[in-house]
Amino acid sequence: MLKSLSKPAILLVGLLLTGCGAIHHENIQIENNRPVAPELTAEQSASIQALREALLSLAGDISATDAEFIARDAHLYPLYLANHYKLQSPALLHNGLVNAGAKDRGLCYHWTHDLVRYFRSKNLQSVTFHWAAAFIGSGLREHNVAVVSAKGKDIEDGIVLDPWRKSAKLFWARVPDDKKYPWELIETYSDNNRPYRIDYYEIPSYAIQ
């Protein structure tokens, strides 16, 4: 049977059999409709603080309260999502499982939809959450992310929030500093009648309201 499989398929089967890519975050809880972790690692705490400071330094006027909220929840909500996605690492392995029908969610646009929807539901007054993409229509190269900016500012003045790239461990960077991807706003872009709009997809049952 294995002889009839391609090398990528054999590799995928091997990874599934070992189970080494499974990710689950036992310490993530939900309190008052927000994800919380009883204990943060030193790395998580440092990244949260750095993101808070980066948000406050953006062009525009982001409130300290909104910056603190975003910095913390942008790190913790993806861990909650990872549990519901039944996430496998690395990200491309999980993509293969979704595309094969073995997993329901966890592609980059699922992460983007769930993250943007979550933050927009919080009605944060000093920021705007955008849906951005790079290499639109290029198949495997296309990538989607959330971008946060001060209210009224464009994505070029924002910060990329990308939990897909490192399998729920938040990657973030100022848009101009994320040299790997030429980000552009695509919330009204449509490909094969699938709009990249936050209101196009059903709200998952696990979504925090």
Backbone as a chain_set.jsonl record, in Angstrom:
{"seq": "MLKSLSKPAILLVGLLLTGCGAIHHENIQIENNRPVAPELTAEQSASIQALREALLSLAGDISATDAEFIARDAHLYPLYLANHYKLQSPALLHNGLVNAGAKDRGLCYHWTHDLVRYFRSKNLQSVTFHWAAAFIGSGLREHNVAVVSAKGKDIEDGIVLDPWRKSAKLFWARVPDDKKYPWELIETYSDNNRPYRIDYYEIPSYAIQ", "coords": {"N": [[0.831, -1.207, 0.0], [1.904, 1.261, 0.865], [3.761, 1.636, -1.124], [2.34, 2.67, -3.211], [1.856, 5.241, -2.547], [2.669, 8.736, -2.644], [5.811, 10.369, -1.86], [5.412, 12.672, -0.14], [2.915, 11.922, 0.909], [3.508, 9.552, 2.267], [5.214, 10.574, 4.228], [3.373, 12.165, 5.608], [1.636, 10.195, 6.589], [3.428, 8.882, 8.284], [3.964, 10.865, 10.207], [1.429, 11.144, 11.328], [1.076, 8.622, 12.468], [3.001, 8.583, 14.467], [2.141, 10.623, 16.083], [3.474, 12.828, 16.989], [3.1, 15.469, 16.402], [0.938, 16.552, 17.709], [-0.855, 19.101, 19.431], [-1.808, 20.501, 22.477], [-3.264, 22.671, 24.838], [-3.413, 22.638, 28.073], [-3.699, 24.476, 30.09], [-5.313, 26.623, 29.41], [-8.088, 28.561, 30.053], [-11.529, 29.742, 30.213], [-12.793, 32.737, 31.253], [-15.186, 35.09, 32.104], [-15.787, 35.481, 29.396], [-13.298, 35.597, 28.176], [-10.065, 34.339, 27.213], [-7.903, 32.855, 29.566], [-4.842, 32.235, 31.299], [-3.59, 30.472, 33.972], [-0.87, 30.543, 34.589], [1.84, 32.145, 33.005], [4.485, 31.636, 30.669], [7.912, 32.775, 30.853], [8.716, 33.629, 28.347], [6.257, 34.088, 27.05], [5.204, 36.171, 28.655], [7.116, 38.185, 28.18], [6.783, 38.589, 25.42], [4.133, 39.46, 25.318], [4.323, 41.888, 26.733], [6.081, 43.257, 25.047], [4.571, 43.431, 22.707], [2.444, 44.994, 23.604], [3.792, 47.439, 24.06], [4.637, 47.973, 21.464], [2.185, 48.36, 20.17], [1.322, 50.705, 21.418], [3.128, 52.44, 20.381], [2.457, 52.823, 17.761], [1.418, 54.742, 14.862], [-1.137, 57.093, 15.422], [-3.666, 56.912, 18.003], [-3.785, 54.755, 20.227], [-5.397, 53.388, 22.982], [-4.132, 52.734, 26.295], [-5.506, 50.777, 27.665], [-6.793, 49.292, 25.618], [-4.51, 48.406, 24.256], [-3.286, 46.742, 26.161], [-5.271, 44.783, 26.464], [-5.4, 43.669, 23.841], [-2.741, 42.777, 23.458], [-2.451, 40.734, 25.364], [-4.671, 38.95, 24.852], [-4.298, 38.327, 22.172], [-2.196, 36.597, 22.278], [-3.197, 34.523, 23.891], [-5.783, 33.69, 22.986], [-5.34, 32.288, 20.51], [-4.236, 29.906, 21.542], [-6.393, 28.757, 22.808], [-8.003, 28.406, 20.534], [-6.41, 26.552, 19.183], [-6.784, 24.204, 20.654], [-9.415, 23.605, 19.969], [-9.229, 23.346, 17.249], [-7.907, 21.007, 17.236], [-5.111, 20.86, 16.927], [-2.294, 20.142, 14.871], [1.234, 20.102, 14.574], [3.942, 20.724, 12.319], [2.556, 23.807, 10.861], [2.018, 23.403, 8.119], [1.612, 20.665, 7.986], [-0.798, 20.438, 9.409], [-2.406, 21.907, 7.673], [-2.463, 20.131, 5.502], [-3.943, 18.058, 6.602], [-6.419, 19.29, 7.012], [-7.118, 19.9, 4.354], [-7.332, 17.357, 3.403], [-9.58, 16.505, 4.619], [-9.463, 15.478, 7.158], [-9.347, 17.135, 9.322], [-11.305, 19.86, 10.6], [-10.88, 22.673, 10.767], [-8.308, 25.245, 10.725], [-6.706, 26.244, 8.758], [-4.927, 29.098, 7.392], [-6.768, 31.156, 6.873], [-8.882, 30.459, 8.49], [-7.827, 30.879, 11.067], [-7.487, 33.658, 10.825], [-10.124, 34.592, 10.411], [-11.34, 33.772, 12.877], [-9.811, 35.126, 14.78], [-10.029, 37.881, 14.059], [-12.805, 38.184, 14.183], [-13.237, 37.69, 16.917], [-11.884, 39.858, 18.212], [-13.181, 42.062, 17.064], [-15.7, 41.734, 18.15], [-15.402, 42.672, 20.67], [-15.557, 45.376, 20.694], [-13.531, 47.376, 20.821], [-12.436, 50.627, 21.174], [-10.353, 52.227, 20.175], [-8.968, 51.076, 18.111], [-8.569, 49.377, 14.906], [-9.385, 46.335, 13.356], [-8.091, 44.503, 10.743], [-8.482, 42.403, 7.837], [-5.971, 40.87, 6.148], [-3.966, 39.857, 3.307], [-1.491, 37.988, 1.45], [0.131, 37.321, -1.673], [-2.178, 36.739, -3.21], [-4.436, 34.429, -4.604], [-2.521, 32.619, -5.411], [-2.43, 29.966, -4.763], [-0.771, 27.612, -2.809], [1.007, 29.475, -1.793], [-0.442, 31.644, -0.934], [-1.395, 33.631, 1.844], [-3.089, 34.475, 4.864], [-3.832, 36.953, 7.333], [-4.545, 38.6, 10.473], [-4.517, 42.105, 10.955], [-3.767, 44.723, 13.112], [-4.451, 48.102, 13.712], [-4.205, 51.576, 14.706], [-7.301, 53.285, 15.16], [-8.796, 54.194, 12.126], [-6.445, 54.144, 10.69], [-4.335, 52.77, 8.074], [-3.395, 49.41, 6.948], [-0.674, 49.461, 6.55], [0.281, 50.928, 8.627], [0.051, 49.237, 10.719], [0.113, 46.238, 12.827], [1.008, 42.925, 12.248], [-0.774, 40.05, 13.189], [-0.289, 36.821, 13.628], [-1.149, 33.711, 14.196], [-1.054, 31.29, 12.857], [1.433, 30.759, 11.668], [3.36, 29.776, 13.467], [2.094, 27.618, 14.626], [-0.011, 28.279, 16.57], [1.492, 29.65, 18.444], [1.951, 32.928, 18.876], [3.001, 34.872, 16.172], [4.161, 38.096, 15.647], [4.534, 41.298, 14.125], [5.471, 44.548, 12.951], [3.835, 45.672, 10.021], [5.516, 46.66, 7.82], [7.884, 45.443, 8.573], [7.613, 42.74, 8.269], [8.97, 41.031, 6.177], [8.619, 38.78, 4.643], [6.151, 38.611, 3.471], [4.073, 40.371, 1.166], [1.822, 42.298, 2.272], [-1.655, 43.005, 1.812], [-4.803, 44.702, 1.963], [-7.755, 42.802, 1.922], [-10.507, 42.467, 2.377], [-12.767, 42.715, 0.807], [-12.208, 41.188, -1.318], [-12.806, 38.584, -3.668], [-12.755, 35.153, -4.416], [-13.529, 32.668, -6.551], [-16.21, 32.824, -5.693], [-15.97, 32.812, -2.94], [-15.957, 34.96, -0.618], [-13.536, 36.911, 1.119], [-14.488, 37.742, 3.763], [-15.461, 38.867, 6.974], [-18.053, 38.34, 7.678], [-18.856, 36.258, 6.12], [-18.434, 33.614, 6.846], [-19.795, 31.061, 8.965], [-20.255, 31.505, 12.485], [-18.189, 29.737, 14.589], [-19.123, 27.091, 16.887], [-17.606, 27.062, 19.179], [-16.713, 29.614, 19.505], [-15.825, 32.497, 21.381], [-18.052, 34.728, 22.754]], "CA": [[0.0, 0.0, 0.0], [2.754, 2.444, 0.95], [4.471, 1.839, -2.375], [1.491, 3.424, -4.125], [1.724, 6.602, -2.046], [3.759, 9.661, -2.931], [6.683, 10.596, -0.701], [4.751, 13.541, 0.839], [1.838, 11.199, 1.578], [4.144, 8.635, 3.219], [5.661, 11.395, 5.342], [2.19, 12.55, 6.355], [1.198, 9.014, 7.336], [4.381, 8.656, 9.374], [3.745, 11.853, 11.256], [0.165, 10.831, 11.991], [1.244, 7.419, 13.273], [3.79, 8.889, 15.661], [1.388, 11.553, 16.925], [4.406, 13.767, 17.602], [2.747, 16.843, 16.112], [-0.28, 16.981, 18.4], [-0.704, 20.229, 20.346], [-2.966, 20.789, 23.339], [-2.897, 23.597, 25.911], [-4.275, 22.283, 29.205], [-3.839, 25.556, 31.074], [-6.152, 27.712, 28.909], [-9.452, 28.538, 30.574], [-12.368, 30.861, 29.796], [-13.415, 33.46, 32.362], [-15.789, 36.348, 31.649], [-15.698, 35.518, 27.937], [-11.93, 35.838, 27.726], [-9.134, 33.261, 27.537], [-6.942, 33.167, 30.627], [-3.891, 31.182, 31.648], [-3.164, 30.671, 35.362], [0.553, 30.875, 34.603], [2.462, 32.428, 31.72], [5.925, 31.424, 30.622], [8.684, 34.015, 30.749], [8.688, 34.038, 26.942], [4.937, 34.656, 26.779], [5.103, 37.463, 29.343], [7.964, 39.155, 27.487], [6.178, 38.9, 24.129], [2.931, 40.263, 25.586], [4.753, 43.233, 27.088], [6.663, 43.89, 23.864], [3.478, 43.767, 21.787], [1.743, 46.145, 24.185], [4.587, 48.637, 23.802], [4.608, 48.223, 20.02], [0.877, 48.925, 19.857], [1.266, 52.086, 21.905], [4.044, 53.272, 19.588], [1.962, 52.97, 16.394], [0.801, 56.013, 14.48], [-2.507, 57.145, 15.915], [-3.817, 57.05, 19.449], [-4.33, 53.542, 20.823], [-5.452, 53.53, 24.429], [-3.361, 51.757, 27.06], [-6.411, 49.671, 27.998], [-6.941, 48.462, 24.428], [-3.219, 47.781, 23.972], [-3.104, 45.652, 27.127], [-6.254, 43.749, 26.12], [-4.997, 43.02, 22.593], [-1.46, 42.091, 23.626], [-2.652, 39.498, 26.12], [-5.602, 38.026, 24.216], [-3.736, 37.872, 20.902], [-1.343, 35.462, 22.6], [-3.911, 33.436, 24.552], [-6.916, 33.166, 22.228], [-4.908, 31.23, 19.596], [-4.034, 28.646, 22.263], [-7.749, 28.229, 22.955], [-8.407, 27.926, 19.212], [-5.632, 25.353, 18.854], [-7.439, 23.053, 21.273], [-10.635, 23.291, 19.226], [-8.808, 22.881, 15.93], [-7.153, 19.758, 17.413], [-3.986, 21.291, 16.098], [-1.064, 19.387, 14.643], [2.363, 20.944, 14.178], [3.914, 22.135, 11.939], [1.333, 24.341, 10.264], [1.743, 22.805, 6.81], [1.037, 19.348, 8.246], [-2.211, 20.63, 9.743], [-3.075, 22.292, 6.422], [-2.695, 18.925, 4.732], [-5.02, 17.302, 7.237], [-7.676, 19.99, 6.712], [-7.411, 19.736, 2.931], [-7.689, 15.952, 3.187], [-10.845, 16.235, 5.297], [-9.245, 14.86, 8.465], [-9.579, 18.185, 10.319], [-12.309, 20.816, 10.122], [-10.4, 24.05, 10.689], [-6.913, 25.452, 11.06], [-5.997, 26.94, 7.684], [-4.606, 30.467, 7.814], [-7.939, 32.041, 6.859], [-9.684, 30.144, 9.68], [-7.218, 31.64, 12.163], [-7.764, 35.076, 10.613], [-11.544, 34.811, 10.685], [-11.668, 33.622, 14.293], [-9.133, 36.162, 15.556], [-10.63, 39.176, 13.761], [-14.166, 38.187, 14.73], [-13.148, 37.798, 18.372], [-11.531, 41.21, 18.645], [-14.233, 43.007, 16.683], [-16.84, 41.561, 19.05], [-15.092, 43.332, 21.943], [-15.846, 46.813, 20.523], [-12.414, 48.206, 21.269], [-12.747, 51.905, 20.538], [-9.219, 52.982, 19.629], [-8.244, 50.282, 17.121], [-9.283, 48.725, 13.82], [-8.838, 45.039, 12.971], [-8.189, 44.297, 9.308], [-8.132, 41.107, 7.239], [-4.975, 41.111, 5.105], [-3.444, 38.653, 2.659], [-0.349, 38.143, 0.546], [0.171, 36.365, -2.788], [-3.575, 36.353, -3.418], [-4.724, 33.61, -5.762], [-1.344, 31.856, -5.83], [-2.464, 28.607, -4.223], [-0.126, 27.324, -1.534], [1.753, 30.635, -1.287], [-1.336, 32.647, -0.346], [-1.444, 33.611, 3.309], [-4.022, 35.437, 5.442], [-3.552, 37.314, 8.721], [-5.166, 39.785, 11.062], [-3.656, 43.26, 11.182], [-4.378, 45.712, 13.993], [-3.897, 49.451, 13.603], [-5.009, 52.583, 15.384], [-8.554, 53.531, 14.444], [-8.675, 55.084, 10.985], [-5.163, 53.978, 10.009], [-4.249, 51.68, 7.11], [-2.616, 48.275, 7.436], [0.758, 49.795, 6.52], [0.604, 51.49, 9.939], [-0.415, 48.275, 11.709], [0.915, 45.106, 13.282], [0.537, 41.601, 11.853], [-1.019, 39.061, 14.244], [-0.323, 35.59, 12.83], [-0.974, 32.5, 14.996], [-0.878, 30.11, 12.013], [2.814, 30.552, 11.234], [4.099, 28.98, 14.454], [1.187, 26.643, 15.25], [-0.712, 28.896, 17.713], [2.4, 30.564, 19.137], [1.741, 34.139, 18.093], [4.006, 35.681, 15.493], [3.694, 39.451, 15.384], [5.545, 42.231, 13.621], [4.94, 45.656, 12.165], [3.632, 45.25, 8.631], [6.7, 46.867, 6.975], [8.999, 44.602, 9.017], [7.346, 41.347, 7.924], [9.471, 41.055, 4.799], [8.292, 37.546, 3.933], [4.843, 38.7, 2.805], [3.612, 41.704, 0.736], [0.449, 42.313, 2.765], [-2.621, 43.964, 1.289], [-6.15, 44.568, 2.509], [-8.551, 42.037, 0.957], [-11.792, 42.077, 2.958], [-13.809, 42.665, -0.217], [-11.708, 40.353, -2.396], [-13.577, 37.355, -3.823], [-12.112, 34.152, -5.249], [-14.447, 31.54, -6.744], [-17.421, 33.064, -4.898], [-15.718, 32.713, -1.506], [-15.428, 36.26, -0.193], [-12.723, 36.978, 2.327], [-15.196, 38.707, 4.599], [-15.679, 38.33, 8.306], [-19.447, 37.92, 7.829], [-19.159, 35.204, 5.161], [-18.36, 32.312, 7.482], [-20.584, 30.863, 10.17], [-19.509, 31.616, 13.724], [-18.038, 28.391, 15.156], [-19.81, 26.889, 18.155], [-16.676, 27.293, 20.291], [-16.268, 31.007, 19.53], [-16.137, 33.27, 22.58], [-18.882, 35.878, 22.403]], "C": [[0.861, 1.25, 0.0], [3.485, 2.713, -0.35], [3.675, 2.683, -3.354], [1.333, 4.876, -3.717], [2.907, 7.449, -2.479], [4.611, 9.836, -1.686], [6.059, 11.543, 0.312], [3.65, 12.82, 1.598], [2.405, 10.231, 2.603], [4.624, 9.393, 4.449], [4.492, 11.792, 6.222], [1.68, 11.388, 7.188], [2.123, 8.752, 8.515], [4.186, 9.613, 10.522], [2.473, 11.566, 12.03], [0.319, 9.638, 12.915], [2.033, 7.705, 14.543], [3.043, 9.804, 16.612], [2.238, 12.66, 17.506], [4.007, 15.211, 17.369], [1.544, 17.368, 16.869], [0.017, 18.075, 19.412], [-1.975, 20.386, 21.167], [-2.484, 21.63, 24.518], [-3.858, 23.402, 27.082], [-4.596, 23.475, 30.095], [-4.732, 26.704, 30.612], [-7.58, 27.527, 29.407], [-10.207, 29.751, 30.042], [-13.024, 31.454, 31.041], [-13.913, 34.801, 31.848], [-15.588, 36.562, 30.147], [-14.329, 35.925, 27.405], [-11.062, 34.63, 28.056], [-8.166, 33.719, 28.624], [-6.042, 31.958, 30.841], [-3.427, 31.436, 33.074], [-1.703, 31.077, 35.482], [1.031, 31.112, 33.178], [3.942, 32.082, 31.79], [6.628, 32.778, 30.548], [8.671, 34.54, 29.317], [7.352, 34.676, 26.585], [4.796, 36.039, 27.405], [5.906, 38.537, 28.627], [7.352, 39.558, 26.152], [4.923, 39.746, 24.29], [3.312, 41.703, 25.893], [5.312, 43.979, 25.877], [5.576, 44.284, 22.86], [2.684, 44.955, 22.313], [2.49, 47.44, 23.874], [4.59, 48.988, 22.314], [3.277, 48.828, 19.592], [0.795, 50.392, 20.261], [2.16, 53.017, 21.085], [3.57, 53.474, 18.148], [1.443, 54.384, 16.136], [-0.665, 55.984, 14.874], [-2.522, 57.175, 17.435], [-4.525, 55.822, 20.012], [-4.287, 53.676, 22.339], [-4.641, 52.432, 25.101], [-4.218, 50.542, 27.404], [-6.579, 48.727, 26.814], [-5.635, 47.732, 24.111], [-2.965, 46.597, 24.894], [-4.022, 44.484, 26.792], [-5.786, 42.96, 24.898], [-3.724, 42.203, 22.795], [-1.637, 40.755, 24.336], [-3.523, 38.498, 25.338], [-5.104, 37.537, 22.856], [-2.773, 36.708, 21.099], [-2.147, 34.268, 23.119], [-5.055, 32.853, 23.738], [-6.483, 32.121, 21.199], [-4.659, 29.887, 20.288], [-5.372, 27.955, 22.502], [-8.239, 27.663, 21.624], [-7.683, 26.639, 18.845], [-6.266, 24.102, 19.439], [-8.668, 22.628, 20.478], [-10.338, 22.87, 17.789], [-8.203, 21.477, 16.0], [-5.86, 19.839, 16.603], [-2.848, 20.28, 16.06], [0.008, 20.363, 14.193], [3.322, 20.101, 13.341], [2.646, 22.52, 11.183], [0.997, 23.683, 8.93], [1.197, 21.385, 6.943], [-0.45, 19.483, 8.554], [-3.0, 21.056, 8.509], [-3.412, 21.054, 5.591], [-3.843, 18.099, 5.284], [-6.382, 17.953, 6.974], [-8.067, 19.755, 5.259], [-7.8, 18.301, 2.584], [-9.003, 15.575, 3.863], [-10.7, 15.607, 6.662], [-9.426, 15.847, 9.613], [-10.553, 19.197, 9.726], [-11.748, 22.216, 9.879], [-8.918, 24.106, 11.045], [-6.075, 25.973, 9.912], [-5.804, 28.393, 8.092], [-5.838, 31.361, 7.821], [-8.915, 31.702, 7.978], [-9.149, 30.912, 10.896], [-7.584, 33.125, 12.042], [-9.219, 35.394, 10.932], [-11.827, 34.789, 12.175], [-11.033, 34.721, 15.14], [-9.769, 37.532, 15.321], [-12.035, 39.258, 14.351], [-14.159, 38.365, 16.246], [-12.885, 39.242, 18.795], [-12.583, 42.235, 18.233], [-15.439, 42.898, 17.606], [-16.636, 42.284, 20.375], [-15.283, 44.846, 21.877], [-14.766, 47.706, 21.125], [-12.436, 49.513, 20.476], [-11.579, 52.583, 19.832], [-8.46, 52.245, 18.536], [-9.183, 49.807, 16.009], [-8.59, 47.401, 13.525], [-9.15, 44.789, 11.504], [-7.927, 42.83, 8.966], [-7.186, 41.411, 6.089], [-4.5, 39.785, 4.527], [-2.255, 39.016, 1.788], [-0.403, 37.036, -0.498], [-1.232, 35.827, -3.094], [-3.731, 35.559, -4.71], [-3.583, 32.727, -6.221], [-1.289, 30.469, -5.196], [-1.766, 28.499, -2.884], [0.619, 28.521, -0.959], [0.848, 31.639, -0.596], [-1.39, 32.493, 1.172], [-2.338, 34.743, 3.792], [-3.668, 35.701, 6.895], [-4.496, 38.419, 9.179], [-4.106, 40.871, 11.189], [-4.411, 44.243, 12.065], [-3.657, 47.043, 13.815], [-4.703, 50.375, 14.501], [-6.237, 52.883, 14.527], [-8.335, 54.541, 13.332], [-7.38, 54.961, 10.212], [-5.204, 52.758, 9.086], [-3.387, 50.548, 7.66], [-1.121, 48.563, 7.42], [1.22, 50.382, 7.85], [0.251, 50.52, 11.062], [0.584, 47.193, 12.041], [0.232, 43.811, 12.847], [0.368, 40.735, 13.093], [-1.256, 37.72, 13.54], [-0.083, 34.368, 13.713], [-0.765, 31.237, 14.168], [0.592, 29.758, 11.851], [3.595, 29.639, 12.173], [3.167, 28.082, 15.269], [0.657, 27.122, 16.597], [0.197, 29.758, 18.592], [2.449, 31.847, 18.319], [3.025, 34.679, 17.491], [3.41, 37.062, 15.29], [4.858, 40.322, 14.941], [4.827, 43.401, 12.979], [4.865, 45.227, 10.701], [4.874, 45.491, 7.772], [7.873, 45.963, 7.344], [8.805, 43.125, 8.687], [7.683, 41.146, 6.453], [9.054, 39.835, 3.984], [7.034, 37.683, 3.082], [4.518, 40.141, 2.42], [2.12, 41.874, 1.072], [-0.393, 43.372, 2.063], [-3.99, 43.67, 1.883], [-7.031, 43.854, 1.495], [-9.956, 41.716, 1.465], [-12.915, 42.049, 1.933], [-13.384, 41.811, -1.417], [-12.505, 39.046, -2.455], [-12.868, 36.42, -4.793], [-13.043, 32.946, -5.345], [-15.652, 31.622, -5.805], [-17.218, 32.823, -3.399], [-15.13, 34.035, -1.032], [-14.566, 36.127, 1.067], [-13.329, 38.063, 3.216], [-15.509, 38.059, 5.927], [-17.098, 37.82, 8.48], [-19.827, 36.787, 6.877], [-19.271, 33.841, 5.832], [-19.264, 32.245, 8.707], [-19.685, 31.0, 11.393], [-19.389, 30.226, 14.333], [-18.692, 28.286, 16.53], [-18.924, 27.181, 19.347], [-16.269, 28.755, 20.445], [-16.715, 31.702, 20.812], [-16.9, 34.516, 22.161], [-18.644, 37.024, 23.388]], "O": [[0.605, 2.189, -0.754], [3.801, 3.86, -0.664], [4.248, 3.337, -4.226], [0.742, 5.665, -4.453], [4.014, 6.941, -2.658], [4.186, 9.492, -0.584], [6.145, 11.283, 1.513], [3.458, 13.062, 2.79], [1.852, 10.093, 3.694], [4.466, 8.924, 5.576], [4.6, 11.762, 7.448], [1.33, 11.563, 8.355], [1.665, 8.439, 9.614], [4.239, 9.215, 11.686], [2.437, 11.724, 13.25], [-0.232, 9.626, 14.016], [1.753, 7.119, 15.589], [3.28, 9.771, 17.819], [1.799, 13.367, 18.413], [4.509, 16.103, 18.054], [1.164, 18.524, 16.688], [0.997, 18.005, 20.155], [-3.08, 20.402, 20.624], [-1.446, 21.351, 25.117], [-4.97, 23.931, 27.084], [-5.624, 23.497, 30.77], [-4.899, 27.675, 31.351], [-8.195, 26.48, 29.208], [-9.607, 30.673, 29.489], [-13.718, 30.76, 31.783], [-13.163, 35.558, 31.232], [-15.267, 37.66, 29.693], [-14.213, 36.516, 26.332], [-11.291, 33.964, 29.065], [-7.673, 34.846, 28.591], [-6.433, 30.816, 30.596], [-2.916, 32.517, 33.363], [-1.337, 31.856, 36.362], [0.673, 30.374, 32.26], [4.574, 32.217, 32.838], [6.014, 33.794, 30.221], [8.62, 35.75, 29.096], [7.316, 35.694, 25.894], [4.322, 36.971, 26.756], [5.442, 39.667, 28.479], [7.392, 40.731, 25.782], [4.674, 40.65, 23.491], [2.697, 42.635, 25.376], [5.059, 45.17, 25.696], [5.653, 45.343, 22.239], [2.294, 45.831, 21.541], [1.877, 48.428, 23.468], [4.55, 50.163, 21.95], [3.247, 49.715, 18.739], [0.258, 51.218, 19.523], [1.972, 54.234, 21.093], [4.201, 54.211, 17.39], [1.083, 55.115, 17.059], [-1.351, 54.98, 14.684], [-1.5, 57.435, 18.07], [-5.733, 55.853, 20.246], [-3.257, 54.036, 22.908], [-4.48, 51.341, 24.556], [-3.725, 49.415, 27.433], [-6.517, 47.508, 26.974], [-5.659, 46.56, 23.735], [-2.478, 45.559, 24.448], [-3.601, 43.328, 26.832], [-5.775, 41.729, 24.916], [-3.645, 41.059, 22.347], [-1.033, 39.757, 23.944], [-3.148, 37.335, 25.185], [-5.458, 36.436, 22.434], [-2.56, 35.917, 20.179], [-1.812, 33.122, 22.818], [-5.286, 31.645, 23.786], [-7.199, 31.136, 21.02], [-4.853, 28.837, 19.676], [-5.478, 26.732, 22.412], [-8.818, 26.578, 21.581], [-8.28, 25.736, 18.26], [-6.285, 23.054, 18.794], [-8.934, 21.435, 20.329], [-11.109, 22.125, 17.184], [-8.006, 20.828, 14.973], [-5.574, 19.013, 15.736], [-2.495, 19.66, 17.063], [-0.285, 21.342, 13.506], [3.503, 18.913, 13.606], [1.786, 21.685, 10.904], [-0.172, 23.432, 8.639], [0.406, 20.946, 6.108], [-1.269, 18.733, 8.022], [-4.134, 20.619, 8.317], [-4.51, 20.944, 5.045], [-4.62, 17.514, 4.53], [-7.374, 17.261, 6.744], [-9.222, 19.445, 4.968], [-8.502, 18.056, 1.603], [-9.487, 14.455, 3.701], [-11.698, 15.234, 7.278], [-9.637, 15.438, 10.754], [-10.62, 19.371, 8.509], [-12.102, 22.867, 8.896], [-8.352, 23.156, 11.587], [-4.863, 26.134, 10.057], [-6.444, 28.868, 9.03], [-5.955, 32.236, 8.679], [-9.701, 32.558, 8.384], [-9.913, 31.513, 11.652], [-7.946, 33.766, 13.028], [-9.509, 36.356, 11.644], [-12.486, 35.692, 12.691], [-11.637, 35.196, 16.102], [-10.022, 38.267, 16.276], [-12.411, 40.269, 14.944], [-14.978, 39.102, 16.794], [-13.593, 39.781, 19.646], [-12.848, 43.179, 18.977], [-16.135, 43.891, 17.82], [-17.592, 42.489, 21.122], [-15.181, 45.526, 22.899], [-15.056, 48.662, 21.844], [-12.452, 49.496, 19.246], [-11.797, 53.434, 18.97], [-7.424, 52.723, 18.074], [-10.406, 49.83, 16.147], [-7.363, 47.339, 13.45], [-10.301, 44.851, 11.074], [-7.247, 42.115, 9.702], [-7.551, 42.128, 5.157], [-4.613, 38.736, 5.16], [-2.04, 40.176, 1.437], [-0.918, 35.948, -0.238], [-1.437, 34.619, -3.219], [-3.233, 35.953, -5.764], [-3.653, 32.141, -7.301], [-0.218, 29.867, -5.105], [-2.115, 29.199, -1.933], [0.842, 28.578, 0.25], [1.313, 32.41, 0.243], [-1.424, 31.384, 1.705], [-2.35, 35.83, 3.215], [-3.254, 34.791, 7.612], [-5.153, 39.078, 8.373], [-2.946, 40.592, 11.492], [-5.569, 44.561, 11.794], [-2.428, 47.105, 13.774], [-5.764, 49.996, 14.998], [-6.197, 52.745, 13.304], [-7.764, 55.609, 13.553], [-7.221, 55.607, 9.176], [-5.996, 51.837, 9.286], [-2.733, 50.694, 8.694], [-0.373, 47.969, 8.196], [2.408, 50.342, 8.17], [0.159, 50.919, 12.223], [1.735, 47.219, 11.605], [-0.968, 43.628, 13.053], [1.252, 40.685, 13.949], [-2.305, 37.514, 12.929], [1.07, 34.014, 13.962], [-0.344, 30.213, 14.708], [0.957, 28.583, 11.892], [4.4, 28.823, 11.724], [3.414, 27.818, 16.446], [0.844, 26.471, 17.625], [-0.304, 30.528, 19.411], [2.94, 31.847, 17.19], [4.008, 34.914, 18.194], [2.282, 37.19, 14.816], [6.006, 40.109, 15.332], [3.697, 43.259, 12.514], [5.734, 44.506, 10.211], [5.263, 44.584, 7.037], [8.761, 45.737, 6.522], [9.744, 42.339, 8.815], [6.799, 41.098, 5.597], [9.129, 39.861, 2.755], [6.862, 36.967, 2.095], [4.665, 41.045, 3.242], [1.262, 41.614, 0.229], [0.074, 44.47, 1.761], [-4.294, 42.536, 2.256], [-7.064, 44.245, 0.328], [-10.546, 40.742, 0.997], [-13.937, 41.407, 2.175], [-14.108, 41.72, -2.408], [-12.839, 38.471, -1.419], [-12.431, 36.842, -5.864], [-13.313, 32.282, -4.345], [-16.058, 30.628, -5.204], [-18.192, 32.648, -2.667], [-13.911, 34.204, -1.047], [-14.853, 35.324, 1.953], [-12.763, 39.141, 3.394], [-15.786, 36.862, 6.003], [-17.345, 36.964, 9.33], [-20.992, 36.393, 6.824], [-20.095, 33.013, 5.443], [-19.472, 33.244, 9.396], [-18.504, 30.656, 11.347], [-20.413, 29.586, 14.575], [-18.799, 29.279, 17.249], [-19.425, 27.514, 20.421], [-15.567, 29.109, 21.392], [-17.842, 31.516, 21.271], [-16.439, 35.272, 21.306], [-19.254, 38.085, 23.26]]}, "num_chains": 1, "name": "protein.A"}
